[in-house]
Amino acid sequence: MKAQTTGEGAPLWEPTIHDVLLARRRIAPYLEPTPCLGAAALGRALGCDAYVKCENLQPVGAFKVRGGVNLVAALHDRLSPAGLAASSTGNHGQSIAYAARLFGLHATIFAPRDANALKVAAMEALGADVRLEGHDFDAAREACEAFALSTQARYVHSMNEPLLIAGVATAYLEALLAVPHADVCLVPIGGGSGAAGATIVARALHPSMRVIGVQAEGAPAVYRSFRSRQLESTEQAATRAEGLATRVAFELPLRLLWKNLDDIVLISDEEMLRAMRLLAETTHMVAEEAGAAATAAAVKLRHDLAGRTVILPITGGNATAARLGEALDA
């Protein structure tokens, strides 16, 4: 596999805690911190001392907005009139659309043809030009990359972007400042930017805390890559959790995960649906499947987590009414 670069074509550099602190300062004028709440009823159900980091309360309903705002705040005065281009199943696209609107830039977002209708509508409401192409995220990504080359738009890769990783890492900085004694943090993994960010913060502030990634068993590219120590891909991403539905592993997040992540566990779509219901019943929070992945893993790992203090990020809350109905019936 050829060496990967950022959307600017520059070699990939690894963000550090210093970059996370800079990101925190950059995004502060635009995004409020989200709460990290003690969840007694959830903790009782899981057998641990549980805290939920409520990224579902972000303006776009997901954690990724932190990365988009950090990147655009850092680069907006260097961008071409063609603006920004990104590929997304929804939350990364909303992040870029939101940040583009803050700074008066044009955003073109490529999404799969069967993308979450709520997320597509949200991107359009933020002013983005949304183009539905390809059967999955990676097909949409390839269409976006071709578009960016032809137009000179700044392609914002969803994973190989140090500024994005530093931005989303601010969620885990806030969580650890709120719960400095945490023993474990469970982090959903699609491509791995959030988990990579969590490990940066954990190794700098609380090296003994375990950071465990959580991936859909039907889309295990990062799980396989983590174990083989080489970038791998799968033929399909067989999960309904669009935030976890990637079939390709990317260099920058994997480089950070190989260094710093403790483990990755796999969960099923059914386990995520049950976790959505558990979160609704015990915390009164709405989570999409990917947003409930950490809680699903906590159920699976409850024996190992017994009596420990555990941070469970709700990374997104953009669930359709139909999917919520399925979760409540799970």
C-alpha positions in Angstrom: 0.0 0.0 0.0 1.3 3.4 -0.9 2.2 6.0 1.7 -0.9 7.9 2.8 -1.1 11.7 3.2 -3.4 14.3 4.6 -6.0 16.1 2.4 -3.3 18.7 1.7 -1.0 16.1 0.2 1.4 16.6 3.1 3.0 13.6 4.9 1.0 12.5 7.9 2.2 13.7 11.3 1.1 12.3 14.6 -0.9 14.7 16.8 0.2 15.0 20.5 -1.4 16.3 23.7 -0.1 19.7 22.7 -2.2 19.6 19.5 -5.2 18.5 21.6 -4.7 21.5 23.9 -4.5 23.8 20.9 -7.6 22.3 19.5 -9.4 22.9 22.7 -8.6 26.6 22.5 -9.5 26.8 18.8 -13.0 25.2 19.2 -13.9 27.0 22.5 -15.5 30.0 20.8 -17.8 27.7 18.7 -18.6 24.6 20.8 -19.5 24.2 24.4 -18.0 21.3 26.4 -20.4 18.4 26.7 -21.3 16.8 30.1 -19.7 13.6 31.4 -22.4 12.4 33.7 -22.5 9.8 36.4 -25.1 7.2 35.4 -26.1 5.3 38.5 -28.9 3.3 36.9 -26.7 2.3 34.0 -23.8 1.5 36.3 -26.1 -0.8 38.4 -27.2 -2.6 35.2 -23.5 -3.0 34.1 -22.0 -3.7 37.6 -19.6 -0.8 37.4 -19.3 2.9 38.2 -20.4 4.3 34.8 -20.0 7.8 33.3 -21.5 8.8 30.0 -19.8 11.4 27.8 -22.7 13.0 26.0 -21.4 13.8 22.6 -25.0 13.3 21.3 -25.6 16.8 22.7 -23.3 18.4 20.1 -25.0 20.8 17.6 -24.8 18.1 14.9 -25.6 15.3 17.4 -22.1 13.7 17.2 -18.5 14.0 18.4 -17.0 14.6 14.9 -18.0 18.2 14.9 -15.0 18.9 17.1 -12.6 17.8 14.4 -14.3 19.7 11.7 -14.3 23.0 13.6 -10.6 22.5 14.7 -9.4 21.8 11.1 -11.4 24.7 9.5 -10.5 27.1 12.2 -6.8 26.3 11.7 -6.9 26.4 7.9 -9.8 28.6 6.7 -7.6 31.5 5.5 -5.6 29.2 3.3 -8.4 27.4 1.4 -9.3 27.9 -2.2 -12.7 29.3 -3.4 -13.7 25.7 -4.2 -14.0 25.2 -0.4 -14.1 21.8 1.2 -14.9 18.3 0.0 -15.6 15.2 2.3 -17.0 11.8 2.1 -19.2 10.6 5.0 -22.0 8.3 6.1 -23.3 11.4 7.9 -21.5 12.6 11.1 -18.2 13.5 9.5 -20.1 15.3 6.7 -22.2 17.2 9.3 -19.0 18.2 11.0 -17.5 19.6 7.8 -20.8 21.3 6.8 -21.1 22.9 10.2 -17.5 24.2 10.2 -17.8 25.4 6.7 -20.9 27.4 7.5 -19.1 29.0 10.5 -16.4 30.3 8.3 -18.4 31.1 5.2 -17.0 28.3 3.0 -18.7 26.0 0.5 -18.8 22.3 1.4 -19.5 19.3 -1.0 -20.2 16.1 0.8 -20.3 12.7 -0.8 -22.4 10.0 1.0 -23.5 6.5 0.1 -26.8 6.1 -1.8 -28.4 4.5 1.3 -27.1 7.1 3.8 -29.2 7.9 6.9 -31.9 10.3 5.6 -31.8 12.3 8.8 -28.0 12.9 8.4 -28.4 13.8 4.7 -31.1 16.3 5.6 -29.0 17.8 8.4 -26.0 18.3 6.0 -28.2 20.0 3.5 -29.8 22.2 6.2 -26.3 23.3 7.1 -25.8 24.5 3.4 -23.7 21.6 2.1 -24.0 20.3 -1.5 -24.7 16.6 -0.7 -24.1 14.0 -3.5 -25.2 10.4 -3.0 -22.8 8.1 -4.8 -21.7 4.6 -4.3 -23.0 1.6 -2.4 -21.0 2.2 0.8 -18.8 4.7 2.5 -15.6 3.7 0.7 -17.2 4.0 -2.7 -18.4 7.5 -1.8 -14.9 8.3 -0.6 -13.4 7.3 -3.9 -15.9 9.5 -5.7 -15.1 12.4 -3.4 -11.4 12.0 -3.9 -11.8 12.2 -7.7 -14.0 15.3 -7.3 -11.5 17.1 -5.1 -8.7 16.4 -7.6 -10.8 17.9 -10.5 -12.0 21.0 -8.6 -9.1 21.9 -6.2 -11.5 21.7 -3.3 -9.7 20.9 0.0 -10.4 17.2 0.5 -10.9 16.5 4.2 -10.1 12.8 4.8 -12.2 11.4 7.5 -9.2 9.6 9.2 -5.8 10.7 7.8 -6.2 14.3 9.2 -4.1 15.1 12.3 -6.3 18.2 13.0 -9.4 16.1 13.0 -7.9 13.6 15.4 -6.7 16.4 17.7 -10.1 18.0 17.6 -12.1 14.9 18.5 -9.6 14.1 21.2 -10.9 17.1 23.1 -14.0 15.0 24.0 -11.7 12.6 26.0 -9.7 15.5 27.5 -13.0 16.8 28.9 -14.0 13.3 30.1 -10.7 12.7 31.9 -10.7 16.1 33.5 -14.2 15.3 34.8 -13.4 11.7 35.8 -9.6 11.7 36.5 -9.8 8.4 38.4 -11.4 6.4 35.5 -10.0 2.9 35.1 -11.3 2.2 31.6 -12.6 4.1 28.6 -14.5 2.2 25.9 -14.4 3.9 22.5 -16.4 3.1 19.3 -14.3 2.5 16.2 -15.3 3.1 12.6 -12.0 4.3 11.1 -10.5 4.9 14.4 -10.1 8.7 14.7 -12.0 8.9 18.0 -10.1 6.0 19.6 -6.8 7.4 18.4 -7.7 10.7 20.0 -8.7 9.0 23.3 -5.3 7.2 23.5 -3.4 10.5 23.0 -5.2 12.0 26.0 -5.1 8.9 28.1 -1.3 8.3 27.7 -0.6 11.9 28.5 -2.9 12.3 31.5 -3.7 8.9 32.9 -1.3 6.2 31.5 -2.7 3.4 33.7 -6.3 3.8 32.3 -7.2 1.1 29.8 -8.6 2.4 26.4 -10.5 -0.3 24.6 -11.8 0.1 21.1 -15.2 -1.3 20.0 -15.9 -2.3 16.4 -18.8 -3.8 14.6 -18.2 -7.5 13.9 -19.5 -7.1 10.4 -16.9 -4.3 9.6 -13.7 -5.5 11.3 -11.0 -3.9 9.2 -9.4 -2.0 12.1 -9.8 -5.0 14.4 -7.9 -7.2 11.9 -5.3 -4.5 11.3 -4.8 -4.0 15.0 -3.9 -7.6 15.4 -1.9 -8.2 12.2 0.0 -4.9 12.5 -0.6 -4.2 8.8 -3.4 -2.2 7.1 -6.2 -4.5 6.0 -9.5 -4.1 4.3 -12.7 -6.2 4.0 -14.9 -6.9 1.0 -17.9 -5.3 2.7 -19.0 -3.5 5.8 -21.9 -5.6 6.9 -23.3 -3.5 9.7 -26.3 -1.2 10.0 -24.3 1.1 12.3 -23.3 3.6 9.6 -20.8 5.3 12.0 -18.9 2.0 12.1 -19.4 0.9 8.5 -15.9 1.2 7.0 -14.2 -1.6 5.1 -10.7 0.0 4.9 -8.1 0.7 7.6 -6.2 4.0 7.4 -2.6 4.7 8.3 -2.7 7.6 10.8 -5.3 6.3 13.3 -3.8 2.8 13.1 -0.3 4.1 13.7 -1.6 5.7 17.0 -3.7 2.7 17.9 -0.8 0.3 17.4 1.2 2.3 19.9 -1.4 3.2 22.5 -4.6 1.2 22.4 -5.0 -1.7 24.8 -7.5 -3.9 22.9 -10.4 -4.0 20.5 -13.6 -6.0 21.0 -16.2 -6.8 18.4 -20.0 -6.4 18.9 -23.0 -7.3 16.8 -25.7 -5.0 15.5 -28.2 -6.7 17.8 -26.0 -5.9 20.8 -25.9 -2.2 19.7 -29.7 -2.1 19.4 -30.1 -3.5 22.9 -27.6 -1.0 24.2 -29.6 1.8 22.6 -32.6 0.6 24.6 -30.5 0.3 27.8 -29.2 3.9 27.4 -32.7 5.2 26.8 -34.1 3.4 29.9 -31.2 4.2 32.3 -29.9 7.6 31.2 -32.8 9.0 29.1 -30.4 9.6 26.3 -30.9 8.9 22.6 -28.0 7.1 20.9 -27.6 5.8 17.4 -26.0 2.4 17.0 -22.4 3.6 16.8 -23.2 5.9 19.7 -24.3 3.0 21.8 -21.4 0.8 20.9 -19.3 1.5 24.0 -22.3 0.6 26.2 -22.8 -2.6 24.2 -19.2 -3.5 24.8 -19.6 -2.8 28.5 -22.4 -5.3 28.6 -20.2 -7.9 26.9 -17.3 -7.1 29.2 -19.3 -6.7 32.4 -17.3 -9.4 34.2 -14.0 -7.7 33.5 -15.4 -4.2 34.3 -17.1 -5.2 37.6 -16.5 -2.5 40.3 -14.4 -0.3 38.0 -14.9 3.3 37.0 -15.8 3.3 33.3 -16.2 6.1 30.7 -18.8 5.3 28.1 -19.0 7.9 25.3 -22.3 8.3 23.5 -20.6 9.4 20.3 -23.7 10.1 18.4 -27.5 10.4 18.7 -28.6 10.7 15.1 -31.0 7.7 15.1 -34.0 7.5 12.9 -37.4 7.0 14.4 -37.6 3.6 12.7 -34.3 2.5 14.2 -35.3 3.8 17.6 -38.4 1.7 17.4 -36.3 -1.4 16.6 -34.1 -0.7 19.6 -37.1 -0.4 21.9 -38.4 -3.7 20.7 -34.9 -5.4 21.0 
